[in-house]
Amino acid sequence: MKASVHPQYFDQAQVICVCGNKFNVGSTKEIIHIELCNKCHPFYTGEQKFVDSASRIQKFQKKQKTAEEFKATVVIKTEEKRKSQEAPKSLRDMLMSLK
C-alpha cells in the first residue's frame, strides 16, 4: 500500500454550533462549524424556528401575495364580463325602474 494516502484523523475534532454549543467527535477536520445541533434543532427543542439562509420564505410569501391579487382581478373581470353579457332589459323593465 502507498504511504501517506489517507488523510490525517483527529480523535478530538471540535464541532462548534452557531448557538454556542461545542462538542468533540472524530473527523478528518480539526474544527467543524455547523448551523444546527441537538441543542437548537426544532425537532429536539420543540420550538418552531425557521432557518432561512436564502430568503426562501420571503420569496414564497411574495408569490402568495401576487397570486391573491391575481385571483382578485380575475373575479372582478369575470363579474364585469357577466354584467356586460346580460340580456338587455325590456321596455317594461326600463319603465318600471324609473318609478
C-alpha positions, 0 to 999 in steps of 0.5 A: 500500500502507498504511504501517506494516502489517507488523510490525517484523523483527529480523535478530538475534532471540535464541532462548534454550533452557531448557538454556542454549543461545542462538542468533540467527535472524530473527523478528518477536520480539526474544527467543524462549524455547523448551523444546527445541533441537538441543542437548537434543532426544532425537532429536539427543542420543540420550538418552531424556528425557521432557518432561512439562509436564502430568503426562501420564505420571503420569496414564497410569501411574495408569490402568495401575495401576487397570486391573491391579487391575481385571483382578485382581478380575475373575479372582478373581470369575470363579474364585469364580463357577466354584467356586460353579457346580460340580456338587455332589459325590456321596455317594461323593465326600463319603465318600471325602474324609473318609478 
